[in-house]
Amino acid sequence: MNRLEGRFAAGQIAGDRDYQQDDYGLIEGGDTDADGGAVLLLSDGMGGHVSGETASRMIVKTFVETYNRTEGPVVDRLRTCLDAANDALADATSKNPELNGMGATVAAAVVSQRGLEWISVGDSPLWLLRDGRLRRLNADHSMAPVLANLVKLGRMTANQAATDSNRHALRSAVTGDAIHMIDVSSEPVALRKSDRVLLASDGLMTLKEEEIARILRAMKDMPPDDAVGSLLDAVEAAYDPYQDNTTVLLYVPEADGGEETTPEDASVAEDDLNEPNRGARRGSGLSGLWSALTGKLTDSPRQ
């Protein structure tokens, strides 16, 4: 890729909630790897209304500020950002006991001349649409994969797994304490012009992956904003009475990358420090995004 070229879009809805615990950001990258590339960032808060919103906003703010002032390989910078965000939550809870128990997921995807690299903690999915097929790139740190494995082993039925009350419980999150599981790309994935990179909070998983892929395929020749809008429309049309906050970030390459690397080759490198046991209206475009060019945060649309 001679220069970093691509188009971005983002949007969010509150779903059945009267608050918004998702936060998201974008660092608009330069033309070289030394500039750090473009960063799509998302955090899904937990721990109660105020605490969850505080956690996600703090993580996004700290992540962006840290990335902008660090140098070096992308994955190293992402790890530094994650550590800084986790330390920020630890400091906040030590100063304000009312925030005890707050935490959030975080997922950051970096697109540079090297390709696509990422880091994530929690269950916020990062997908790549290639050749019409949607593939999840990062690991799911909820209980869902554990339950799916129990189904494969014949220890529970698919229906039991789908309705298990612990299905969405997180095995790892950013809380200010030790992070049990961290998912990191092992090597960059070279992007094609026809690819779509999708980062979302778990509210989008009201839709099946087949439906998400169908919408992205149908919108492949439309502006990214329209594709994001169609995904959020589909979530609202599902009429889930318990619909969670939903945030969607979409990146559309405008040029092919360099040496081809398949998503399978960029297998995750997961740090498992402990054995795991366990409606505001839509905002679109670049609103609510951090910009490395301005260094300012514009609040995400919330009502």
Secondary structure by P-SEA (a helix, b strand, c coil): cccccccccccccccccccccccccccccccccccccbbbbbbbbcccaaaaaaaaaaaaaaaaaaaaaccccaaaaaaaaaaaaaaaaaaaaaaccccccccbbbbbbbbccccccccccccbbbbbbcccbbbbccccccaaaaaaaaaaaccccaaaaaacccccccccccccccccbbbbbcbbbbbcccbbbbbbccccccccaaaaaaaaaaaccccaaaaaaaaaaaaaaaccccccbbbbbbbbbcccccccccccccccccccccccccccccccccccbbbcccccccccccc
